[in-house]
Amino acid sequence: GVLDKSLKATSPEGKVQLTKIYKSTDSVEAIYQYLRSLLIQEGNGWTVIAKVDDPNDPNHKALFATNAKGVLNINISKPDNTDSGSIIDLSYVFN
């Protein structure tokens, strides 16, 4: 994918959130399966805590995972008014 946006925010309490948004020519399903496979690999330090994978809504999928340093939220969606591709929104909040 191609990086579209990169954002950083810090809460008044000092928590840092990094967000990166990518555009890809790959399908929502392909990106979801690829990222899911990375997160569930044994010994990588990630634990998938929730997912959105509804066969009735193939244009949106999500993964939520934690590691020792924070929480990762991945949203994958099909861009409006297009026949293909996906937008990947990755947000990570440090503990």
N, CA, C and O atoms as a printed pandas DataFrame, in Angstrom:
     atom_number atom_name residue_name chain_id  residue_number  x_coord  y_coord  z_coord
0              1         N          GLY        A               1    0.810   -1.191    0.000
1              2        CA          GLY        A               1    0.000    0.000    0.000
2              3         C          GLY        A               1    0.853    1.255    0.000
3              4         O          GLY        A               1    2.059    1.209    0.246
4              5         N          VAL        A               2    0.215    2.357   -0.276
5              6        CA          VAL        A               2    0.865    3.661   -0.327
6              7         C          VAL        A               2    0.384    4.488    0.855
7              8         O          VAL        A               2   -0.818    4.607    1.088
8              9         N          LEU        A               3    1.330    5.062    1.607
9             10        CA          LEU        A               3    0.968    5.883    2.752
10            11         C          LEU        A               3    0.241    7.131    2.273
11            12         O          LEU        A               3    0.751    7.875    1.435
12            13         N          ASP        A               4   -0.957    7.354    2.814
13            14        CA          ASP        A               4   -1.773    8.507    2.448
14            15         C          ASP        A               4   -1.699    9.594    3.512
15            16         O          ASP        A               4   -1.601   10.778    3.187
16            17         N          LYS        A               5   -1.747    9.194    4.796
17            18        CA          LYS        A               5   -1.699   10.149    5.896
18            19         C          LYS        A               5   -0.955    9.532    7.079
19            20         O          LYS        A               5   -0.967    8.317    7.277
20            21         N          SER        A               6   -0.311   10.393    7.855
21            22        CA          SER        A               6    0.354    9.962    9.070
22            23         C          SER        A               6    0.078   11.021   10.127
23            24         O          SER        A               6    0.382   12.198    9.932
24            25         N          LEU        A               7   -0.502   10.597   11.249
25            26        CA          LEU        A               7   -0.906   11.529   12.294
26            27         C          LEU        A               7   -0.374   11.071   13.643
27            28         O          LEU        A               7   -0.179    9.878   13.872
28            29         N          LYS        A               8   -0.144   12.022   14.527
29            30        CA          LYS        A               8    0.280   11.719   15.886
30            31         C          LYS        A               8   -0.473   12.648   16.826
31            32         O          LYS        A               8   -0.584   13.848   16.574
32            33         N          ALA        A               9   -0.991   12.080   17.915
33            34        CA          ALA        A               9   -1.706   12.878   18.907
34            35         C          ALA        A               9   -1.257   12.455   20.299
35            36         O          ALA        A               9   -0.918   11.296   20.536
36            37         N          THR        A              10   -1.261   13.416   21.210
37            38        CA          THR        A              10   -0.918   13.137   22.603
38            39         C          THR        A              10   -2.034   13.675   23.487
39            40         O          THR        A              10   -2.418   14.840   23.383
40            41         N          SER        A              11   -2.548   12.810   24.359
41            42        CA          SER        A              11   -3.624   13.220   25.264
42            43         C          SER        A              11   -3.041   14.071   26.397
43            44         O          SER        A              11   -1.830   14.068   26.615
44            45         N          PRO        A              12   -3.904   14.800   27.119
45            46        CA          PRO        A              12   -3.422   15.572   28.272
46            47         C          PRO        A              12   -2.714   14.690   29.315
47            48         O          PRO        A              12   -1.866   15.167   30.069
48            49         N          GLU        A              13   -3.079   13.389   29.347
49            50        CA          GLU        A              13   -2.446   12.457   30.287
50            51         C          GLU        A              13   -1.109   11.931   29.771
51            52         O          GLU        A              13   -0.413   11.204   30.480
52            53         N          GLY        A              14   -0.747   12.295   28.544
53            54        CA          GLY        A              14    0.530   11.876   27.987
54            55         C          GLY        A              14    0.490   10.627   27.131
55            56         O          GLY        A              14    1.533   10.180   26.655
56            57         N          LYS        A              15   -0.699   10.045   26.918
57            58        CA          LYS        A              15   -0.786    8.869   26.039
58            59         C          LYS        A              15   -0.607    9.313   24.586
59            60         O          LYS        A              15   -1.148   10.332   24.158
60            61         N          VAL        A              16    0.154    8.531   23.853
61            62        CA          VAL        A              16    0.450    8.854   22.459
62            63         C          VAL        A              16   -0.296    7.900   21.539
63            64         O          VAL        A              16   -0.307    6.689   21.761
64            65         N          GLN        A              17   -0.927    8.462   20.494
65            66        CA          GLN        A              17   -1.590    7.663   19.470
66            67         C          GLN        A              17   -0.965    8.000   18.124
67            68         O          GLN        A              17   -0.851    9.167   17.749
68            69         N          LEU        A              18   -0.566    6.962   17.411
69            70        CA          LEU        A              18   -0.061    7.113   16.052
70            71         C          LEU        A              18   -1.085    6.520   15.101
71            72         O          LEU        A              18   -1.593    5.424   15.340
72            73         N          THR        A              19   -1.393    7.231   14.025
73            74        CA          THR        A              19   -2.335    6.743   13.022
74            75         C          THR        A              19   -1.697    6.866   11.657
75            76         O          THR        A              19   -1.144    7.907   11.302
76            77         N          LYS        A              20   -1.783    5.788   10.895
77            78        CA          LYS        A              20   -1.298    5.790    9.524
78            79         C          LYS        A              20   -2.414    5.256    8.639
79            80         O          LYS        A              20   -3.045    4.247    8.954
80            81         N          ILE        A              21   -2.645    5.941    7.536
81            82        CA          ILE        A              21   -3.689    5.531    6.601
82            83         C          ILE        A              21   -3.025    5.234    5.258
83            84         O          ILE        A              21   -2.315    6.063    4.689
84            85         N          TYR        A              22   -3.283    4.030    4.779
85            86        CA          TYR        A              22   -2.714    3.573    3.523
86            87         C          TYR        A              22   -3.808    3.329    2.504
87            88         O          TYR        A              22   -4.935    2.986    2.861
88            89         N          LYS        A              23   -3.473    3.508    1.227
89            90        CA          LYS        A              23   -4.347    3.114    0.128
90            91         C          LYS        A              23   -3.682    1.943   -0.580
91            92         O          LYS        A              23   -2.471    1.941   -0.798
92            93         N          SER        A              24   -4.485    0.953   -0.936
93            94        CA          SER        A              24   -3.949   -0.244   -1.582
94            95         C          SER        A              24   -4.826   -0.645   -2.757
95            96         O          SER        A              24   -6.028   -0.380   -2.770
96            97         N          THR        A              25   -4.218   -1.279   -3.731
97            98        CA          THR        A              25   -4.984   -1.836   -4.845
98            99         C          THR        A              25   -5.500   -3.230   -4.505
99           100         O          THR        A              25   -6.309   -3.789   -5.245
100          101         N          ASP        A              26   -5.031   -3.802   -3.374
101          102        CA          ASP        A              26   -5.494   -5.120   -2.946
102          103         C          ASP        A              26   -6.892   -5.015   -2.340
103          104         O          ASP        A              26   -7.294   -3.954   -1.863
104          105         N          SER        A              27   -7.615   -6.110   -2.365
105          106        CA          SER        A              27   -8.986   -6.136   -1.845
106          107         C          SER        A              27   -9.004   -6.063   -0.321
107          108         O          SER        A              27   -8.000   -6.317    0.343
108          109         N          VAL        A              28  -10.166   -5.712    0.210
109          110        CA          VAL        A              28  -10.369   -5.693    1.660
110          111         C          VAL        A              28  -10.056   -7.073    2.239
111          112         O          VAL        A              28   -9.366   -7.177    3.253
112          113         N          GLU        A              29  -10.554   -8.113    1.611
113          114        CA          GLU        A              29  -10.331   -9.484    2.093
114          115         C          GLU        A              29   -8.847   -9.850    2.086
115          116         O          GLU        A              29   -8.346  -10.429    3.050
116          117         N          ALA        A              30   -8.147   -9.518    1.012
117          118        CA          ALA        A              30   -6.716   -9.861    0.914
118          119         C          ALA        A              30   -5.907   -9.157    1.999
119          120         O          ALA        A              30   -5.046   -9.772    2.628
120          121         N          ILE        A              31   -6.177   -7.883    2.220
121          122        CA          ILE        A              31   -5.460   -7.133    3.257
122          123         C          ILE        A              31   -5.793   -7.691    4.640
123          124         O          ILE        A              31   -4.905   -7.857    5.476
124          125         N          TYR        A              32   -7.068   -7.977    4.877
125          126        CA          TYR        A              32   -7.493   -8.525    6.172
126          127         C          TYR        A              32   -6.768   -9.845    6.460
127          128         O          TYR        A              32   -6.214  -10.024    7.545
128          129         N          GLN        A              33   -6.771  -10.755    5.504
129          130        CA          GLN        A              33   -6.146  -12.063    5.705
130          131         C          GLN        A              33   -4.634  -11.918    5.929
131          132         O          GLN        A              33   -4.062  -12.616    6.767
132          133         N          TYR        A              34   -3.999  -11.029    5.195
133          134        CA          TYR        A              34   -2.558  -10.821    5.342
134          135         C          TYR        A              34   -2.221  -10.275    6.735
135          136         O          TYR        A              34   -1.355  -10.815    7.423
136          137         N          LEU        A              35   -2.906   -9.206    7.147
137          138        CA          LEU        A              35   -2.621   -8.608    8.455
138          139         C          LEU        A              35   -2.986   -9.556    9.592
139          140         O          LEU        A              35   -2.273   -9.628   10.593
140          141         N          ARG        A              36   -4.085  -10.279    9.445
141          142        CA          ARG        A              36   -4.480  -11.250   10.468
142          143         C          ARG        A              36   -3.399  -12.317   10.624
143          144         O          ARG        A              36   -3.048  -12.694   11.742
144          145         N          SER        A              37   -2.873  -12.802    9.497
145          146        CA          SER        A              37   -1.833  -13.843    9.567
146          147         C          SER        A              37   -0.578  -13.319   10.272
147          148         O          SER        A              37    0.073  -14.069   10.999
148          149         N          LEU        A              38   -0.236  -12.062   10.071
149          150        CA          LEU        A              38    0.923  -11.489   10.762
150          151         C          LEU        A              38    0.686  -11.416   12.266
151          152         O          LEU        A              38    1.574  -11.738   13.055
152          153         N          LEU        A              39   -0.522  -10.988   12.664
153          154        CA          LEU        A              39   -0.819  -10.804   14.084
154          155         C          LEU        A              39   -0.916  -12.119   14.853
155          156         O          LEU        A              39   -0.608  -12.157   16.044
156          157         N          ILE        A              40   -1.341  -13.204   14.189
157          158        CA          ILE        A              40   -1.537  -14.461   14.918
158          159         C          ILE        A              40   -0.314  -15.378   14.887
159          160         O          ILE        A              40   -0.350  -16.476   15.443
160          161         N          GLN        A              41    0.761  -14.938   14.244
161          162        CA          GLN        A              41    1.984  -15.754   14.234
162          163         C          GLN        A              41    2.495  -15.947   15.655
163          164         O          GLN        A              41    2.604  -14.996   16.430
164          165         N          GLU        A              42    2.801  -17.178   15.973
165          166        CA          GLU        A              42    3.298  -17.513   17.311
166          167         C          GLU        A              42    4.592  -16.768   17.619
167          168         O          GLU        A              42    5.490  -16.681   16.781
168          169         N          GLY        A              43    4.671  -16.239   18.819
169          170        CA          GLY        A              43    5.896  -15.615   19.288
170          171         C          GLY        A              43    6.130  -14.188   18.841
171          172         O          GLY        A              43    7.195  -13.629   19.107
172          173         N          ASN        A              44    5.158  -13.580   18.166
173          174        CA          ASN        A              44    5.369  -12.213   17.690
174          175         C          ASN        A              44    4.983  -11.150   18.717
175          176         O          ASN        A              44    5.230   -9.965   18.494
176          177         N          GLY        A              45    4.382  -11.556   19.837
177          178        CA          GLY        A              45    4.041  -10.606   20.886
178          179         C          GLY        A              45    2.660   -9.994   20.783
179          180         O          GLY        A              45    2.267   -9.214   21.650
180          181         N          TRP        A              46    1.911  -10.331   19.739
181          182        CA          TRP        A              46    0.570   -9.771   19.558
182          183         C          TRP        A              46   -0.497  -10.758   20.022
183          184         O          TRP        A              46   -0.336  -11.971   19.885
184          185         N          THR        A              47   -1.580  -10.228   20.569
185          186        CA          THR        A              47   -2.765  -11.013   20.897
186          187         C          THR        A              47   -3.957  -10.337   20.254
187          188         O          THR        A              47   -4.264   -9.187   20.566
188          189         N          VAL        A              48   -4.635  -11.044   19.350
189          190        CA          VAL        A              48   -5.847  -10.504   18.727
190          191         C          VAL        A              48   -6.971  -10.604   19.753
191          192         O          VAL        A              48   -7.285  -11.693   20.233
192          193         N          ILE        A              49   -7.577   -9.459   20.087
193          194        CA          ILE        A              49   -8.613   -9.437   21.117
194          195         C          ILE        A              49  -10.022   -9.327   20.534
195          196         O          ILE        A              49  -11.001   -9.619   21.222
196          197         N          ALA        A              50  -10.129   -8.908   19.271
197          198        CA          ALA        A              50  -11.443   -8.825   18.620
198          199         C          ALA        A              50  -11.232   -8.679   17.119
199          200         O          ALA        A              50  -10.163   -8.282   16.656
200          201         N          LYS        A              51  -12.279   -9.010   16.375
201          202        CA          LYS        A              51  -12.238   -8.841   14.925
202          203         C          LYS        A              51  -13.641   -8.566   14.405
203          204         O          LYS        A              51  -14.636   -8.944   15.023
204          205         N          VAL        A              52  -13.699   -7.907   13.270
205          206        CA          VAL        A              52  -14.950   -7.695   12.545
206          207         C          VAL        A              52  -14.744   -8.342   11.184
207          208         O          VAL        A              52  -13.947   -7.868   10.374
208          209         N          ASP        A              53  -15.469   -9.428   10.939
209          210        CA          ASP        A              53  -15.349  -10.180    9.689
210          211         C          ASP        A              53  -16.726  -10.739    9.348
211          212         O          ASP        A              53  -16.946  -11.949    9.402
212          213         N          ASP        A              54  -17.643   -9.853    8.997
213          214        CA          ASP        A              54  -19.032  -10.219    8.718
214          215         C          ASP        A              54  -19.190  -10.516    7.227
215          216         O          ASP        A              54  -18.982   -9.627    6.401
216          217         N          PRO        A              55  -19.557  -11.755    6.865
217          218        CA          PRO        A              55  -19.718  -12.086    5.443
218          219         C          PRO        A              55  -20.796  -11.243    4.761
219          220         O          PRO        A              55  -20.799  -11.119    3.536
220          221         N          ASN        A              56  -21.709  -10.666    5.539
221          222        CA          ASN        A              56  -22.744   -9.805    4.963
222          223         C          ASN        A              56  -22.246   -8.395    4.681
223          224         O          ASN        A              56  -22.954   -7.602    4.061
224          225         N          ASP        A              57  -21.032   -8.072    5.132
225          226        CA          ASP        A              57  -20.443   -6.752    4.883
226          227         C          ASP        A              57  -18.991   -6.926    4.438
227          228         O          ASP        A              57  -18.067   -6.641    5.201
228          229         N          PRO        A              58  -18.788   -7.398    3.198
229          230        CA          PRO        A              58  -17.423   -7.665    2.731
230          231         C          PRO        A              58  -16.586   -6.413    2.480
231          232         O          PRO        A              58  -15.388   -6.515    2.218
232          233         N          ASN        A              59  -17.204   -5.231    2.557
233          234        CA          ASN        A              59  -16.491   -3.987    2.286
234          235         C          ASN        A              59  -15.868   -3.358    3.531
235          236         O          ASN        A              59  -15.273   -2.283    3.454
236          237         N          HIS        A              60  -16.005   -4.026    4.676
237          238        CA          HIS        A              60  -15.400   -3.518    5.909
238          239         C          HIS        A              60  -14.968   -4.688    6.790
239          240         O          HIS        A              60  -15.736   -5.621    7.027
240          241         N          LYS        A              61  -13.738   -4.623    7.264
241          242        CA          LYS        A              61  -13.225   -5.611    8.212
242          243         C          LYS        A              61  -12.337   -4.872    9.206
243          244         O          LYS        A              61  -11.825   -3.793    8.905
244          245         N          ALA        A              62  -12.158   -5.453   10.389
245          246        CA          ALA        A              62  -11.334   -4.809   11.405
246          247         C          ALA        A              62  -10.661   -5.847   12.282
247          248         O          ALA        A              62  -11.156   -6.962   12.451
248          249         N          LEU        A              63   -9.524   -5.457   12.836
249          250        CA          LEU        A              63   -8.786   -6.281   13.795
250          251         C          LEU        A              63   -8.372   -5.387   14.962
251          252         O          LEU        A              63   -8.022   -4.222   14.778
252          253         N          PHE        A              64   -8.420   -5.952   16.152
253          254        CA          PHE        A              64   -7.994   -5.254   17.355
254          255         C          PHE        A              64   -7.021   -6.180   18.071
255          256         O          PHE        A              64   -7.339   -7.340   18.330
256          257         N          ALA        A              65   -5.838   -5.668   18.389
257          258        CA          ALA        A              65   -4.805   -6.506   19.000
258          259         C          ALA        A              65   -4.033   -5.707   20.050
259          260         O          ALA        A              65   -3.998   -4.477   20.023
260          261         N          THR        A              66   -3.422   -6.442   20.968
261          262        CA          THR        A              66   -2.591   -5.814   21.987
262          263         C          THR        A              66   -1.205   -6.451   21.978
263          264         O          THR        A              66   -1.021   -7.591   21.553
264          265         N          ASN        A              67   -0.246   -5.683   22.458
265          266        CA          ASN        A              67    1.072   -6.217   22.764
266          267         C          ASN        A              67    1.517   -5.558   24.059
267          268         O          ASN        A              67    0.729   -4.850   24.686
268          269         N          ALA        A              68    2.740   -5.768   24.467
269          270        CA          ALA        A              68    3.206   -5.273   25.759
270          271         C          ALA        A              68    3.216   -3.754   25.847
271          272         O          ALA        A              68    3.213   -3.201   26.947
272          273         N          LYS        A              69    3.229   -3.073   24.707
273          274        CA          LYS        A              69    3.360   -1.617   24.720
274          275         C          LYS        A              69    2.080   -0.860   24.416
275          276         O          LYS        A              69    2.040    0.356   24.603
276          277         N          GLY        A              70    1.009   -1.546   23.945
277          278        CA          GLY        A              70   -0.204   -0.804   23.631
278          279         C          GLY        A              70   -1.254   -1.607   22.894
279          280         O          GLY        A              70   -1.254   -2.838   22.898
280          281         N          VAL        A              71   -2.157   -0.859   22.257
281          282        CA          VAL        A              71   -3.317   -1.431   21.574
282          283         C          VAL        A              71   -3.316   -0.985   20.114
283          284         O          VAL        A              71   -3.095    0.187   19.810
284          285         N          LEU        A              72   -3.567   -1.936   19.218
285          286        CA          LEU        A              72   -3.614   -1.679   17.783
286          287         C          LEU        A              72   -5.034   -1.863   17.271
287          288         O          LEU        A              72   -5.688   -2.861   17.573
288          289         N          ASN        A              73   -5.507   -0.893   16.492
289          290        CA          ASN        A              73   -6.825   -0.946   15.871
290          291         C          ASN        A              73   -6.601   -0.834   14.369
291          292         O          ASN        A              73   -6.037    0.151   13.892
292          293         N          ILE        A              74   -7.046   -1.848   13.624
293          294        CA          ILE        A              74   -6.901   -1.847   12.165
294          295         C          ILE        A              74   -8.290   -1.885   11.543
295          296         O          ILE        A              74   -9.057   -2.818   11.779
296          297         N          ASN        A              75   -8.610   -0.876   10.752
297          298        CA          ASN        A              75   -9.856   -0.849    9.989
298          299         C          ASN        A              75   -9.508   -0.906    8.513
299          300         O          ASN        A              75   -8.662   -0.152    8.033
300          301         N          ILE        A              76  -10.168   -1.810    7.796
301          302        CA          ILE        A              76   -9.931   -1.977    6.371
302          303         C          ILE        A              76  -11.274   -1.794    5.677
303          304         O          ILE        A              76  -12.250   -2.459    6.023
304          305         N          SER        A              77  -11.325   -0.906    4.714
305          306        CA          SER        A              77  -12.593   -0.653    4.036
306          307         C          SER        A              77  -12.374   -0.403    2.554
307          308         O          SER        A              77  -11.286   -0.030    2.115
308          309         N          LYS        A              78  -13.435   -0.620    1.801
309          310        CA          LYS        A              78  -13.416   -0.345    0.373
310          311         C          LYS        A              78  -13.712    1.140    0.193
311          312         O          LYS        A              78  -14.660    1.657    0.783
312          313         N          PRO        A              79  -12.905    1.836   -0.621
313          314        CA          PRO        A              79  -13.179    3.249   -0.855
314          315         C          PRO        A              79  -14.543    3.451   -1.520
315          316         O          PRO        A              79  -14.981    2.625   -2.320
316          317         N          ASP        A              80  -15.196    4.538   -1.187
317          318        CA          ASP        A              80  -16.474    4.868   -1.824
318          319         C          ASP        A              80  -16.272    5.082   -3.320
319          320         O          ASP        A              80  -15.235    5.583   -3.756
320          321         N          ASN        A              81  -17.259    4.702   -4.080
321          322        CA          ASN        A              81  -17.291    4.947   -5.526
322          323         C          ASN        A              81  -16.159    4.280   -6.297
323          324         O          ASN        A              81  -15.736    4.793   -7.333
324          325         N          THR        A              82  -15.663    3.147   -5.810
325          326        CA          THR        A              82  -14.654    2.404   -6.558
326          327         C          THR        A              82  -15.051    0.936   -6.621
327          328         O          THR        A              82  -15.821    0.445   -5.796
328          329         N          ASP        A              83  -14.514    0.257   -7.608
329          330        CA          ASP        A              83  -14.810   -1.162   -7.769
330          331         C          ASP        A              83  -13.798   -2.046   -7.057
331          332         O          ASP        A              83  -14.059   -3.226   -6.820
332          333         N          SER        A              84  -12.642   -1.481   -6.715
333          334        CA          SER        A              84  -11.604   -2.315   -6.116
334          335         C          SER        A              84  -10.729   -1.487   -5.178
335          336         O          SER        A              84  -10.902   -0.277   -5.028
336          337         N          GLY        A              85   -9.789   -2.186   -4.556
337          338        CA          GLY        A              85   -8.851   -1.532   -3.664
338          339         C          GLY        A              85   -9.367   -1.451   -2.242
339          340         O          GLY        A              85  -10.467   -1.906   -1.928
340          341         N          SER        A              86   -8.540   -0.857   -1.391
341          342        CA          SER        A              86   -8.918   -0.739    0.013
342          343         C          SER        A              86   -8.171    0.421    0.665
343          344         O          SER        A              86   -7.144    0.892    0.176
344          345         N          ILE        A              87   -8.729    0.854    1.782
345          346        CA          ILE        A              87   -8.092    1.851    2.639
346          347         C          ILE        A              87   -7.813    1.158    3.961
347          348         O          ILE        A              87   -8.707    0.554    4.554
348          349         N          ILE        A              88   -6.579    1.243    4.418
349          350        CA          ILE        A              88   -6.176    0.601    5.671
350          351         C          ILE        A              88   -5.854    1.698    6.676
351          352         O          ILE        A              88   -4.954    2.509    6.459
352          353         N          ASP        A              89   -6.593    1.717    7.770
353          354        CA          ASP        A              89   -6.413    2.707    8.828
354          355         C          ASP        A              89   -5.845    1.987   10.051
355          356         O          ASP        A              89   -6.533    1.198   10.699
356          357         N          LEU        A              90   -4.583    2.272   10.353
357          358        CA          LEU        A              90   -3.896    1.640   11.483
358          359         C          LEU        A              90   -3.718    2.686   12.584
359          360         O          LEU        A              90   -3.107    3.731   12.357
360          361         N          SER        A              91   -4.251    2.408   13.772
361          362        CA          SER        A              91   -4.063    3.309   14.913
362          363         C          SER        A              91   -3.479    2.512   16.072
363          364         O          SER        A              91   -3.953    1.425   16.402
364          365         N          TYR        A              92   -2.451    3.070   16.674
365          366        CA          TYR        A              92   -1.771    2.411   17.783
366          367         C          TYR        A              92   -1.709    3.386   18.953
367          368         O          TYR        A              92   -1.226    4.508   18.802
368          369         N          VAL        A              93   -2.198    2.963   20.117
369          370        CA          VAL        A              93   -2.140    3.771   21.324
370          371         C          VAL        A              93   -1.162    3.098   22.285
371          372         O          VAL        A              93   -1.332    1.940   22.665
372          373         N          PHE        A              94   -0.137    3.857   22.665
373          374        CA          PHE        A              94    0.874    3.351   23.594
374          375         C          PHE        A              94    0.324    3.350   25.012
375          376         O          PHE        A              94   -0.393    4.271   25.404
376          377         N          ASN        A              95    0.660    2.314   25.786
377          378        CA          ASN        A              95    0.247    2.242   27.202
378          379         C          ASN        A              95    0.910    3.350   27.994
379          380         O          ASN        A              95    0.692    3.461   29.201
